[in-house]
Amino acid sequence: MLTVYLCLVDQHDLRLVALAAAVCAVSAFAAVNLLHHVLRYQDALRSVWLGVASLATGAGIWATHFTAMLAFNPGVHVGYNAVLTVASLAVAVGMTGLGFLTAICLAYPLARALGGAIVGLGVALMHYMGMDAFEVSARIQWNHALVFASLALGVLLGAAALEIGLRRLTRSAVACGSVLLAGSICGLHFTAMAAATVIPGPAAAIPANAIQPHWLAVLVSLAALAILLLALAALALDVRDRRRVERESDRMRGLANAAFEGLLVCDEDAIVAVNASLIALIGAEEADLIGGSLASILPDASMRPSPLDEPNRAVETKLRSASGAEILVEAIRRSIVFAGRPHSAIAVRDLRDRKRAQRVIEFLAHNDALTGLANRATFNNTLEDAIAAYRREGRLAVLRFDIDRFKEINDLFGYAAADELLRTVARCASDAIEPGCLIARVGGDEFAVIIPELTLPSHAGRIAQRLFDALRVEREKSSGGALAIMSVSAGVAIFPGDGDDATSLMANAETALNRAKLEGRSTYRFFEAAMSDEARERRLIEHDLRNALARDELSLVFQPQARASDQQIVGFEALLRWTNAERGATPPGIFIPIAEESGLIAQIDEWVVREACREAAAWANPLGIAVNVSAVQLHNERFPEFVHQVLFQTGLAARRLELEITETALVRDLNRALTMLRQLKALGVRIAMDDFGTGYSSLSNLRAFPFDKIKIDASFVRNVDENGQAAAIVRAVLGLGSGLGLPVIAEGVEREGELAFLRAEGCQEVQGYYIGRPQAIESFAKLVGRARGEAEAKMASLA
């Protein structure tokens, strides 16, 4: 390095050295810009521009060399061989053209580096040919190590210059490539000059036809002028192309930013443009992406072969965001012409929402959306597979359960509360089952469990009991509402004894479930063969009951209510009866529960209220009429309006109508029940608490609700004169009513002794067989003084 430095400082005119460096820099800059211009063409114009670039660069290399030679002062007379001087120019142009052709036209990864190496080798050939043209009256001695170093320097820097300078069309890439190419030319020249030592002594005379330095200066000046003109042309082309690229980029950016998909344009592995959607997806700034490597955001692009190599084929891959997180995307590569050059456009679509939707779809195909349990299809398929597996040997059980009075709860508390109830039951059931069991929601409020490898039937019973216990804990933790009254009933059928296929097994489990409901709910029953006939009969009753109103099969009977002191009749309670043409009279204890479970009770309730009011309105004696109201009607927002409409149409005084409700209806939604009762009281209707002392009796209910009467349940009145416990309860209720100013009526009075006890304890009213059995109103015609003509005429005119 010191030798090169001393050669440069001691033996060169530094002014001409600076000129040579300037010529070299202009040539290198023109070369890289012209090559980028060449890359924009694919037709014959590419060859034309390739020739221009080769001529300009070769001449620049030659001018740099001989300008530097003019700066060299060996201390003796010099001249230049004309043939070799011209030949060196031809070598410079030719080798440069070969290198450029290799870098641009060969389609393999090291083509640019190889082309740059050829250019560097051409610089070396031109230099040493120029040195051979150097005529001097002295002897030249060569340092072979520096000669080799000059060759290596020229080839390596030349390879790096084209590899970097042509990789992408950016200012930094062009500048870096130009500097490296200028360094290759100048570095080779001055290293090679340092390798030559001019030793004065006897030597051949300089030929007369040798080019004198002043003429060489003219030739170099012409070459430099040509280079300058070509450089200016290259600069003008570069400015024009950059403006064109910017306009094209603006147009493409406007279109690209309108796309919902992420878009990027690459020059091989370098990113040259991105749209707003991709920037938002990655979470980076545009400046951070432009000029970066494609593999930095699409790691799979660095693979060989890469899944992105095949054009026009969508592939799933991962996109690396600015935070380092990987995003699953779909990418597709297409070849485009961008800024006059071939580029790759890659569309990137975010797959996260699609994958989430697919997972949801797959989940919903096998699971229930509300509870997350398996759905009916999954349950049926699993059950059929289990039956096939256990057909030769082994047993399994199907436990089927549903929520007691679910439709009523749904009507009372609304869909949101019902959904929460379903989720709670599902969670408790999931905790109650054992590993290996499958639980599914197979209907609205219906659930089923497959219990494989059943050893004893009691195994299924233990699972059902664990479910009941879990629900009891949830009830105790609840603060009211639907959860406070939730319970389930369950039925069990065992394969193969209770059915040898999925359909019969599920049907028999449902039959056992219905038996559990009939026997008090919140319990479980195993299937028995006799249950099938009962279930069939129950379905027939429900079917006939649906047609009972249309067939005019429903009727009312009336049971008198009397003062306890003198047994004077003060009113009647309307009781529902059903007589079917084929099955005859069906007891209310049978068809009322079926009406409640099937949802018919609301329609039947309205019929009872309307008929009872119509009948009472026709009585000359203004006795009271009491009607039982189900919990469904009590929480029906339209019920007060319905009662008002019936009173208006029938002409019945509101004070004569008494609506009897049970406390069970109150606890389901205290606020709603309170609002409803106040609306009914505002109409002038009387409200009685029925069956007091059973179910959910609470003193707070008597304080919170505007009751007009308390009815003691018949179970406490029976043998009250002989049963000390019953007597204590009745006395307590009578005392409570007296303290609150509420009259008390005792129902179920069947003996003189019971009546005497109640009279002695201050009970105001009584009802029961001792006072009168429920009968058609015609049996009490004289008592009520039926004046039907006027009332019926009024009803007909309103209808």
C-alpha positions in Angstrom: 0.0 0.0 0.0 2.9 2.3 0.8 4.4 1.6 -2.6 1.2 2.5 -4.4 1.0 5.7 -2.3 4.6 6.8 -3.1 4.1 6.0 -6.8 0.9 8.2 -6.8 2.5 11.1 -4.9 6.0 11.1 -6.2 5.6 10.1 -9.9 2.2 11.6 -10.8 0.8 15.0 -11.5 -1.9 15.1 -8.9 -4.0 17.6 -11.0 -4.2 15.1 -13.9 -4.8 12.3 -11.4 -7.8 14.2 -10.1 -9.0 14.7 -13.7 -8.6 11.0 -14.3 -10.6 10.2 -11.2 -13.4 12.6 -12.3 -13.5 11.0 -15.7 -13.7 7.6 -14.0 -16.5 8.7 -11.7 -18.5 10.1 -14.6 -18.0 7.0 -16.6 -19.0 4.7 -13.8 -22.2 6.7 -13.0 -23.1 6.8 -16.7 -22.5 3.0 -16.9 -24.8 2.1 -14.0 -27.6 4.4 -15.2 -27.4 3.3 -18.8 -27.5 -0.3 -17.7 -30.7 0.3 -15.7 -32.1 2.0 -18.9 -31.1 -1.1 -20.8 -33.0 -3.3 -18.4 -36.3 -1.5 -19.3 -36.3 -2.8 -22.8 -36.9 -6.3 -24.1 -36.8 -5.7 -27.9 -34.1 -4.5 -30.3 -33.7 -1.3 -28.4 -32.1 -3.3 -25.7 -29.2 -4.1 -28.0 -28.9 -0.5 -29.1 -28.7 0.8 -25.6 -26.4 -2.0 -24.6 -24.0 -0.9 -27.3 -24.2 2.7 -26.1 -23.5 1.7 -22.5 -20.6 -0.5 -23.6 -19.0 2.3 -25.8 -19.5 5.0 -23.1 -18.1 2.8 -20.3 -15.2 1.3 -22.3 -14.2 4.7 -23.6 -14.4 6.1 -20.0 -12.1 3.3 -18.8 -9.7 4.0 -21.6 -9.8 7.7 -21.0 -9.2 7.2 -17.3 -6.2 5.0 -18.0 -4.5 7.4 -20.4 -5.3 10.5 -18.5 -3.6 8.9 -15.6 -0.7 7.9 -17.9 -0.4 11.5 -18.9 -0.1 12.3 -15.2 2.7 9.8 -14.9 6.3 11.3 -15.0 9.0 8.5 -15.2 11.7 11.1 -15.7 12.5 10.1 -19.3 11.2 10.8 -22.8 8.0 8.7 -23.5 5.7 7.9 -26.4 2.7 5.6 -27.2 2.4 2.9 -29.7 -0.5 3.9 -32.0 -1.7 0.4 -32.8 -1.6 -0.9 -29.2 -3.2 2.3 -28.0 -6.2 2.0 -30.4 -6.3 -1.8 -29.7 -6.5 -1.1 -25.9 -9.6 1.1 -26.6 -11.2 -1.7 -28.6 -10.4 -4.2 -25.8 -11.9 -1.9 -23.2 -15.1 -1.4 -25.2 -15.4 -5.1 -26.1 -14.8 -6.6 -22.7 -17.1 -4.1 -21.1 -19.8 -5.0 -23.6 -19.3 -8.7 -22.9 -19.5 -8.1 -19.2 -22.7 -6.0 -19.5 -24.3 -8.6 -21.8 -23.5 -11.4 -19.2 -24.9 -9.4 -16.3 -28.2 -8.5 -18.1 -29.0 -11.4 -20.3 -28.0 -14.5 -18.4 -30.8 -15.7 -16.1 -29.0 -17.2 -13.0 -28.2 -15.7 -9.6 -24.5 -14.9 -10.2 -24.9 -13.4 -13.6 -24.5 -9.8 -12.4 -21.3 -10.7 -10.4 -19.9 -12.6 -13.3 -20.6 -9.7 -15.7 -18.8 -7.3 -13.3 -15.9 -9.7 -13.0 -15.6 -9.7 -16.8 -15.6 -5.9 -16.8 -12.9 -5.9 -14.2 -10.9 -8.3 -16.2 -11.4 -6.1 -19.3 -10.0 -3.1 -17.3 -6.9 -5.2 -16.5 -6.4 -6.2 -20.1 -6.8 -2.7 -21.3 -4.4 -1.4 -18.7 -1.6 -3.8 -19.4 -2.1 -3.5 -23.1 -1.8 0.3 -22.6 1.3 -0.2 -20.6 2.7 -2.3 -23.5 2.0 0.6 -25.8 4.0 2.8 -23.4 7.3 3.6 -25.3 10.0 4.8 -23.0 13.9 5.1 -23.2 14.3 2.9 -20.2 13.6 -0.6 -18.9 10.4 -1.5 -16.9 10.7 -3.9 -14.1 7.4 -5.5 -12.7 6.4 -6.4 -9.2 4.4 -9.6 -9.7 2.6 -9.4 -6.3 1.2 -6.0 -7.1 0.3 -7.2 -10.6 -1.7 -10.0 -9.1 -3.2 -7.6 -6.5 -4.3 -5.2 -9.2 -6.0 -8.1 -11.1 -7.8 -9.2 -7.9 -8.8 -5.7 -7.0 -10.3 -5.0 -10.5 -12.2 -8.3 -10.8 -13.6 -8.3 -7.2 -14.7 -4.7 -7.2 -16.1 -5.0 -10.7 -18.2 -8.0 -9.6 -19.4 -6.2 -6.5 -20.2 -3.1 -8.5 -22.7 -4.7 -10.9 -24.1 -7.1 -8.3 -25.1 -4.1 -6.1 -25.7 -1.5 -8.7 -28.1 -3.5 -10.8 -29.9 -5.3 -7.9 -32.5 -2.5 -7.6 -33.3 0.9 -9.1 -32.7 3.1 -6.0 -30.4 6.1 -5.5 -28.4 4.2 -2.9 -27.9 1.2 -5.2 -26.9 3.3 -8.2 -24.5 5.4 -6.0 -22.9 2.3 -4.4 -22.5 0.6 -7.7 -21.0 3.7 -9.3 -18.4 4.1 -6.5 -17.4 0.4 -6.6 -17.0 0.5 -10.4 -14.9 3.7 -10.2 -12.9 2.1 -7.4 -12.3 -1.0 -9.6 -11.0 1.1 -12.5 -8.8 3.5 -10.4 -7.7 0.9 -7.9 -6.5 -1.5 -10.6 -4.8 1.3 -12.6 -2.8 2.8 -9.7 -2.0 -0.6 -8.1 -0.7 -1.7 -11.5 1.3 1.5 -12.0 2.9 0.9 -8.6 3.9 -2.6 -9.8 6.0 -1.0 -12.7 9.4 0.4 -11.9 11.1 2.5 -14.7 14.8 1.9 -14.7 16.8 4.4 -16.8 19.4 2.9 -19.1 20.2 1.9 -22.6 17.0 1.1 -24.4 15.6 1.1 -27.9 14.8 4.5 -29.4 11.2 5.7 -29.4 9.7 5.0 -32.9 8.9 8.0 -35.0 5.3 6.9 -35.4 4.7 6.7 -31.7 1.9 9.0 -30.4 3.4 11.9 -28.6 1.9 12.9 -25.2 0.3 16.1 -26.5 -1.5 14.1 -29.3 -2.6 11.6 -26.7 -4.0 14.4 -24.6 -6.1 15.4 -27.6 -7.4 11.8 -28.0 -8.1 11.5 -24.3 -9.9 14.9 -24.4 -12.1 13.7 -27.3 -12.9 10.5 -25.4 -13.6 12.4 -22.2 -15.9 14.7 -24.2 -17.7 11.7 -25.7 -18.1 10.3 -22.2 -19.4 13.5 -20.9 -22.0 13.8 -23.6 -23.0 10.2 -23.1 -23.2 10.8 -19.3 -25.3 13.8 -19.8 -27.6 11.7 -22.1 -27.7 9.0 -19.5 -28.6 11.6 -16.8 -31.3 13.0 -19.0 -32.7 9.5 -19.6 -32.5 8.8 -15.9 -34.4 12.0 -15.0 -37.0 11.3 -17.7 -37.4 7.7 -16.6 -37.6 8.6 -12.9 -40.4 11.0 -13.7 -42.1 8.4 -15.7 -41.6 5.9 -12.9 -42.9 8.3 -10.4 -46.0 9.0 -12.5 -46.6 5.3 -13.0 -45.9 4.7 -9.4 -48.5 7.3 -8.4 -51.1 5.7 -10.7 -50.3 2.2 -9.4 -50.2 3.4 -5.8 -53.7 5.0 -6.2 -55.1 1.8 -7.7 -53.2 -0.4 -5.2 -54.4 1.6 -2.2 -58.0 1.1 -3.3 -57.5 -2.7 -2.9 -58.5 -4.4 0.3 -55.7 -6.9 -0.2 -52.1 -6.2 0.6 -50.0 -5.6 -2.5 -46.3 -5.2 -3.1 -44.0 -4.9 -6.1 -40.6 -6.6 -6.1 -37.6 -6.3 -8.2 -36.4 -9.8 -7.7 -36.0 -9.9 -3.9 -36.1 -6.2 -3.3 -39.4 -4.4 -2.4 -40.0 -1.3 -4.5 -43.6 -0.5 -3.8 -46.3 -1.4 -1.2 -49.9 -0.4 -0.8 -51.7 1.0 2.3 -53.4 -2.3 3.1 -50.1 -4.1 3.4 -48.6 -1.3 5.5 -51.6 -1.6 7.9 -51.4 -5.3 8.0 -47.7 -5.3 8.8 -47.9 -2.3 11.1 -44.7 -0.6 9.7 -43.9 2.6 7.8 -43.7 2.6 4.1 -40.1 3.9 4.3 -39.1 0.9 6.4 -40.4 -1.5 3.7 -39.2 0.1 0.5 -35.8 -1.2 -0.5 -36.0 -4.1 2.0 -35.8 -7.8 1.3 -38.9 -9.7 0.4 -37.8 -12.5 2.8 -37.9 -10.0 5.7 -41.7 -10.0 5.6 -42.3 -13.3 3.8 -39.8 -15.7 5.3 -40.8 -18.5 2.9 -39.5 -16.4 0.0 -36.0 -17.2 1.2 -36.6 -21.0 0.7 -35.1 -22.7 -2.3 -37.4 -23.6 -4.0 -39.8 -21.1 -2.5 -43.6 -21.7 -2.6 -43.9 -18.2 -4.1 -41.7 -19.1 -7.1 -44.6 -20.5 -9.1 -46.6 -17.6 -10.6 -50.4 -17.3 -10.5 -50.8 -19.9 -7.8 -52.2 -19.0 -4.4 -50.2 -20.4 -1.5 -50.7 -20.2 2.2 -47.7 -18.7 3.9 -46.8 -16.5 6.9 -46.3 -12.8 6.9 -44.0 -11.3 9.5 -45.3 -8.1 11.1 -43.3 -5.2 12.4 -43.8 -6.6 16.0 -42.3 -9.9 14.9 -45.6 -11.8 15.1 -46.4 -14.1 12.2 -49.7 -13.7 10.3 -51.2 -16.5 8.3 -51.8 -15.1 4.8 -52.5 -16.3 1.2 -50.1 -14.9 -1.3 -50.0 -15.1 -5.1 -47.2 -13.9 -7.4 -47.7 -12.5 -10.9 -45.2 -11.0 -13.3 -45.8 -7.4 -14.4 -43.9 -4.6 -16.2 -43.2 -1.8 -13.7 -41.2 1.3 -14.7 -40.5 -0.4 -18.0 -38.9 -3.4 -16.4 -40.1 -6.9 -15.4 -41.1 -7.0 -11.8 -43.1 -9.3 -9.6 -46.4 -8.2 -8.0 -47.5 -10.2 -4.9 -51.0 -10.0 -3.5 -51.3 -10.8 0.2 -54.7 -11.7 1.7 -55.1 -11.9 5.5 -56.5 -15.4 6.3 -57.1 -14.9 10.0 -60.7 -14.0 9.7 -61.3 -16.8 7.2 -59.5 -19.3 9.4 -61.5 -18.2 12.4 -64.7 -18.5 10.3 -63.7 -22.0 9.2 -63.0 -23.0 12.8 -66.4 -21.7 13.8 -68.1 -23.5 10.9 -66.3 -26.7 11.8 -67.2 -26.3 15.4 -70.9 -25.6 14.6 -71.0 -28.6 12.3 -70.3 -30.8 15.4 -71.3 -28.6 18.4 -74.1 -26.5 19.7 -73.5 -22.8 19.3 -75.1 -21.8 22.6 -73.7 -24.4 25.1 -70.6 -25.6 23.3 -71.8 -29.2 23.7 -71.9 -31.8 20.9 -75.0 -31.3 18.7 -77.7 -33.8 17.7 -75.9 -35.0 14.6 -72.7 -35.7 16.4 -74.6 -37.4 19.2 -76.5 -39.6 16.8 -73.3 -40.6 14.9 -71.5 -41.4 18.1 -74.4 -43.4 19.5 -74.7 -45.5 16.3 -70.9 -46.2 16.4 -71.1 -47.1 20.1 -74.0 -49.4 19.5 -72.1 -51.1 16.7 -69.0 -51.5 19.0 -71.1 -52.9 21.9 -73.4 -55.1 19.8 -71.4 -58.3 20.3 -70.6 -57.7 23.9 -71.1 -55.0 26.5 -73.7 -52.5 27.6 -74.1 -48.7 27.3 -76.7 -46.3 28.6 -78.4 -43.2 27.3 -79.3 -40.6 29.9 -81.8 -38.1 28.5 -82.8 -35.1 30.5 -84.5 -31.7 30.0 -85.3 -28.6 32.0 -88.6 -28.7 34.0 -91.1 -26.1 32.8 -88.7 -24.6 30.4 -91.3 -23.0 28.1 -92.9 -21.4 31.1 -89.5 -20.1 32.3 -88.8 -18.8 28.8 -92.1 -16.9 28.7 -91.6 -15.5 32.2 -88.0 -14.4 32.1 -87.3 -14.0 28.4 -84.8 -15.5 26.0 -81.7 -14.1 27.6 -82.4 -15.7 30.9 -83.4 -18.9 29.2 -80.2 -19.0 27.3 -78.2 -18.4 30.5 -80.2 -21.2 32.2 -79.3 -23.6 29.3 -75.6 -22.7 29.6 -75.7 -23.3 33.3 -77.3 -26.7 33.0 -74.8 -27.6 30.2 -71.9 -26.6 32.5 -73.2 -28.6 35.4 -73.9 -31.6 33.3 -70.4 -31.5 31.8 -69.0 -31.5 35.3 -71.2 -34.4 36.4 -70.3 -36.8 33.6 -67.3 -39.0 33.7 -64.4 -39.3 31.2 -65.4 -41.2 28.1 -69.0 -40.1 28.2 -70.5 -37.8 25.5 -73.0 -35.1 26.4 -74.9 -33.3 23.7 -77.7 -30.8 23.4 -80.2 -32.6 21.2 -83.1 -30.1 21.3 -84.3 -26.8 22.7 -84.0 -27.7 26.4 -83.2 -31.4 25.8 -79.8 -33.0 26.6 -78.5 -36.5 26.3 -75.5 -38.4 27.6 -73.9 -41.6 26.2 -72.5 -43.7 29.1 -70.2 -46.4 27.6 -68.9 -49.5 29.3 -71.9 -49.7 31.7 -71.4 -52.3 34.4 -74.4 -51.7 36.5 -77.6 -49.6 35.9 -76.9 -47.7 39.1 -73.8 -46.2 37.4 -76.2 -44.1 35.2 -78.2 -43.2 38.3 -75.1 -41.9 40.1 -74.3 -39.6 37.1 -77.9 -38.3 37.2 -77.7 -37.7 40.9 -74.4 -35.8 40.5 -76.2 -33.6 38.0 -79.1 -32.9 40.4 -76.6 -32.1 43.2 -74.7 -29.7 40.9 -77.9 -27.9 40.0 -78.9 -27.6 43.7 -75.6 -25.9 44.4 -76.2 -23.4 41.6 -79.7 -22.7 42.9 -78.3 -21.9 46.3 -75.7 -19.6 44.9 -78.2 -17.7 42.7 -79.8 -14.4 43.7 -83.2 -15.2 42.1 -84.6 -15.4 38.6 -84.6 -18.5 36.4 -81.6 -20.0 38.1 -83.4 -20.0 41.5 -86.1 -22.5 40.3 -84.2 -24.5 37.7 -84.4 -28.3 37.9 -84.2 -31.2 35.4 -85.8 -34.5 35.1 -84.1 -37.5 33.5 -84.8 -40.8 32.0 -82.4 -43.8 31.4 -82.5 -46.5 28.7 -79.9 -49.3 28.5 -78.6 -51.1 25.4 -79.4 -53.8 24.5 -82.2 -54.5 26.8 -84.2 -51.3 26.2 -83.5 -51.0 22.5 -81.2 -52.4 19.9 -80.8 -49.3 17.8 -80.3 -45.6 18.4 -83.9 -44.6 17.5 -85.6 -47.0 19.9 -83.0 -46.3 22.7 -83.6 -42.5 22.5 -87.4 -43.0 22.3 -87.4 -45.2 25.4 -85.1 -42.8 27.3 -87.6 -40.0 26.5 -90.4 -42.2 27.8 -88.6 -42.7 31.1 -88.0 -39.0 31.2 -91.7 -38.3 30.9 -92.4 -40.7 33.7 -90.0 -38.8 35.9 -91.9 -35.6 35.1 -95.2 -37.2 36.0 -93.8 -38.5 39.3 -92.8 -35.1 40.6 -89.9 -33.8 38.5 -86.3 -33.2 39.6 -85.7 -37.0 39.6 -84.8 -39.8 37.2 -86.4 -43.0 36.1 -85.2 -46.1 34.3 -87.2 -47.3 31.3 -89.8 -50.0 31.8 -91.8 -51.7 29.1 -95.1 -50.5 30.7 -94.0 -46.9 30.2 -94.5 -47.1 26.4 -98.2 -47.4 26.7 -98.4 -44.6 29.1 -96.3 -42.3 26.9 -98.5 -43.2 23.9 -101.6 -42.3 26.0 -100.0 -39.0 27.0 -99.3 -38.0 23.4 -102.9 -38.8 22.5 -104.2 -36.6 25.3 -102.0 -33.7 24.2 -103.3 -34.2 20.6 -106.9 -34.2 21.7 -106.4 -31.3 24.0 -105.2 -29.1 21.2 -108.5 -29.6 19.5 -110.7 -29.3 22.6 -111.5 -25.6 22.2 -112.4 -25.9 18.6 -114.7 -28.9 19.4 -116.3 -27.1 22.3 -115.2 -29.8 24.7 -114.2 -27.6 27.6 -116.7 -26.5 30.2 -116.8 -24.8 33.6 -118.2 -26.0 36.9 -118.7 -23.8 39.9 -117.9 -24.5 43.6 -119.6 -22.2 46.1 -117.6 -20.2 48.6 -119.4 -19.3 51.9 -119.0 -17.2 55.1 -117.9 -19.5 57.9 -120.1 -17.9 60.4 -123.5 -18.6 58.8 -122.6 -20.6 55.6 -124.1 -17.9 53.5 -122.8 -18.2 49.8 -120.8 -15.2 48.8 -119.2 -16.4 45.6 -118.1 -19.2 43.4 -114.8 -20.6 42.1 -114.8 -21.5 38.4 -113.2 -24.9 37.8 -112.3 -26.3 34.4 -113.5 -29.6 33.0 -112.8 -31.5 29.8 -115.0 -34.1 28.2 -113.9 -35.7 25.0 -116.3 -37.5 22.8 -114.2 -40.7 22.7 -112.3 -40.8 26.0 -114.9 -39.1 28.1 -114.1 -36.9 31.1 -110.4 -36.4 31.8 -109.5 -35.3 35.3 -107.8 -31.9 35.6 -104.9 -33.4 37.4 -104.1 -35.2 34.2 -104.7 -32.7 31.4 -103.7 -29.5 33.2 -100.0 -30.5 33.6 -100.0 -31.6 29.9 -101.4 -28.2 28.9 -98.7 -26.5 30.9 -95.9 -28.5 29.3 -97.3 -28.2 25.8 -97.9 -24.4 26.0 -101.6 -24.7 25.7 -102.3 -23.3 29.2 -102.2 -19.7 28.1 -105.0 -20.2 25.5 -107.0 -22.3 28.0 -106.6 -19.6 30.7 -108.0 -16.9 28.5 -111.0 -19.1 27.6 -111.7 -19.8 31.3 -111.5 -16.1 32.3 -113.8 -15.1 29.4 -116.4 -17.8 30.1 -116.4 -17.2 33.8 -116.9 -13.5 33.4 -119.6 -14.0 30.8 -121.4 -16.4 33.1 -121.1 -14.2 36.2 -122.3 -11.1 34.3 -125.6 -12.9 33.7 -126.4 -13.4 37.4 -129.0 -11.2 39.0 -127.3 -11.9 42.4 -124.0 -10.0 42.2 -121.9 -12.8 43.7 -118.1 -13.0 43.3 -116.4 -15.2 40.8 -112.9 -16.6 41.4 -110.6 -17.8 38.6 -107.2 -19.5 38.8 -104.5 -17.9 36.7 -101.3 -19.7 35.7 -97.8 -18.3 36.1 -97.6 -17.8 32.3 -100.5 -15.3 32.3 -99.3 -13.5 35.4 -96.1 -12.6 33.5 -97.8 -11.9 30.2 -97.6 -8.1 29.6 -100.9 -8.3 27.6 -102.9 -10.0 30.4 -104.1 -6.8 32.2 -105.3 -5.4 28.9 -107.0 -8.8 28.1 -108.8 -8.7 31.5 -109.9 -5.1 31.0 -111.3 -6.0 27.6 -113.2 -9.0 28.9 -114.7 -6.9 31.8 -115.8 -4.3 29.3 -117.3 -6.8 26.8 -119.2 -8.8 29.4 -120.2 -5.8 31.6 -119.0 -7.6 34.8 -118.1 -5.3 37.6 -114.4 -5.5 38.3 -114.9 -5.9 42.0 -116.7 -9.2 41.5 -113.8 -10.8 39.7 -111.1 -12.5 41.9 -107.9 -13.8 40.3 -106.2 -16.6 42.3 -102.4 -17.0 41.9 -99.9 -19.3 43.6 -96.7 -18.2 45.2 -94.7 -20.3 42.8 -95.6 -17.8 40.1 -94.3 -15.0 42.2 -90.8 -16.2 42.9 -89.9 -16.5 39.3 -89.8 -12.8 38.7 -90.8 -10.7 41.6 -90.5 -7.3 39.9 -92.5 -8.3 36.9 -95.2 -10.0 39.0 -95.5 -6.9 41.2 -96.0 -4.7 38.2 -98.6 -7.0 36.8 -100.6 -7.3 40.0 -100.6 -3.6 40.5 -102.0 -3.1 36.9 -104.7 -5.6 37.7 -105.5 -4.0 41.0 -105.8 -0.7 39.2 -108.7 -2.2 37.2 -110.5 -2.9 40.4 -110.0 -6.7 40.3 -109.4 -8.6 43.5 -106.2 -10.7 44.0 -106.1 -13.8 46.2 -103.0 -15.9 47.2 -103.9 -19.5 46.5 -102.5 -22.6 48.2 -100.9 -20.5 50.9 -98.6 -22.7 53.1 -97.3 -24.8 50.2 -94.4 -24.3 47.8 -92.5 -21.0 48.2 -94.6 -19.3 50.9 -92.9 -16.2 52.2 -94.1 -13.5 54.6 -92.3 -10.9 52.4 -94.7 -11.7 49.6 -97.7 -10.7 51.7 -96.0 -7.4 52.5 -94.9 -6.7 48.9 -98.0 -7.6 46.9 -101.5 -6.1 47.1 -103.4 -9.2 48.0 -107.1 -9.1 49.0 -107.4 -12.6 50.4 -105.4 -15.6 51.5 -106.5 -19.2 50.7 -105.3 -21.9 53.1 -104.5 -25.1 51.1 -106.8 -28.1 51.6 -103.9 -30.2 52.8 -103.8 -28.2 56.1 -107.6 -28.1 56.5 -108.1 -31.8 56.2 -108.8 -33.2 59.8 -107.7 -29.8 61.3 -110.0 -30.5 64.3 -108.1 -33.7 65.1 -104.5 -33.0 63.9 -102.6 -30.8 66.3 -99.9 -29.8 63.8 -102.4 -28.8 61.1 -104.3 -26.9 63.7 -101.2 -24.9 64.7 -100.5 -24.0 61.1 -104.1 -22.9 60.4 -104.2 -20.8 63.6 -100.9 -19.1 62.5 -102.2 -18.3 59.1 -105.5 -17.0 60.5 -103.5 -14.8 63.0 -101.3 -13.6 60.2 -104.3 -12.6 58.1 -106.0 -10.9 61.0 -102.8 -8.9 61.7 -102.4 -7.8 58.1 -106.1 -7.1 57.7 -106.5 -9.8 55.0 -109.5 -12.1 55.0 -108.7 -15.8 54.9 -110.6 -18.5 53.1 -110.0 -22.2 53.8 -110.6 -24.7 51.0 -111.1 -28.4 51.3 -113.7 -28.3 54.1 -115.5 -31.7 54.1 -116.7 -32.2 57.6 -118.7 -30.4 60.3 -115.9 -30.7 62.7 -113.5 -28.9 60.3 -116.0 -26.1 59.8 -116.6 -25.7 63.5 -112.9 -25.4 64.2 -112.4 -22.8 61.5 -115.5 -20.8 62.7 -114.1 -20.9 66.2 -110.7 -19.7 65.1 -112.2 -16.7 63.2 -111.8 -17.9 59.6 -113.9 -15.6 57.4 -114.8 -17.9 54.4 -114.8 -21.6 53.6 -114.9 -23.8 50.5 -115.2 -27.5 50.1 -117.5 -30.5 49.6 -119.3 -29.7 52.9 -120.4 -26.4 51.5 -121.0 -27.6 48.0 -119.5 -29.8 45.3 -118.4 -28.3 41.9 -121.4 -28.4 39.6 -122.8 -26.8 36.5 -124.2 -23.4 37.1 -127.7 -24.6 36.4 -127.6 -26.4 39.8 -127.3 -22.9 41.5 -129.9 -21.2 39.2 -132.1 -20.0 42.0 -129.1 -18.8 44.1 -127.5 -16.7 41.4 -130.8 -15.6 39.8 -129.7 -16.1 36.3 -131.0 -13.2 34.2 -129.5 -14.3 30.9 -131.6 -12.5 28.5 -130.3 -8.9 28.9 -126.7 -10.1 29.5 -126.7 -12.4 26.4 -128.2 -9.7 24.3 -125.5 -7.3 25.3 -122.8 -9.9 24.5 -124.3 -10.5 21.1 -124.3 -6.8 20.3 -120.7 -6.5 21.3 -119.7 -9.6 19.3 
